[in-house]
Amino acid sequence: MRDLADRSDVEELVSGFYRTAFADALIGPIFTEIARMDLERHLPIMCDFWETVLFGTGAYRRNALQAHVDLNALSP
Ligand code: HEM
């Protein structure tokens, strides 16, 4: 397996991850039924996040913790 090199590699990995996570019996319903996540809206944000973590682009300037605090209030 080669290293991730750019945004299109990140997009491929992140969308594959969500396909697997949504289909997972244990954590899938958290995304699909509790958070009712809009993947079309969410994927570019996640790619900004991982691109910033991996390549230091600075594209992600949001509050990642807050999303999970809100989710924890719905389903601890
Ligand atoms: C089972 C574990 C996890 C669940 C169920 C989960 C669920 C969620 C949900 C429901 C959102 C909000 C999506 C929306 O805006 O519609 C979110 C956002 C996000 N999550 Fe997670 N998450 C998990 C783990 C992680 C991990 C491990 C990371 C990073 C290492 C992460 C990073 C993020 C980021 C960056 C956002 C975007 C926040 C924003 O800027 O709006 N999540 N997550």
Boltz pocket constraint, residues with backbone or C-beta under 6 A from the ligand:
constraints:
  - pocket:
      binder: B
      contacts: [[A, 27], [A, 30], [A, 31], [A, 35], [A, 36], [A, 37], [A, 38], [A, 42], [A, 45], [A, 46], [A, 49], [A, 62], [A, 63], [A, 64], [A, 65], [A, 67], [A, 68], [A, 71]]
      max_distance: 6.0
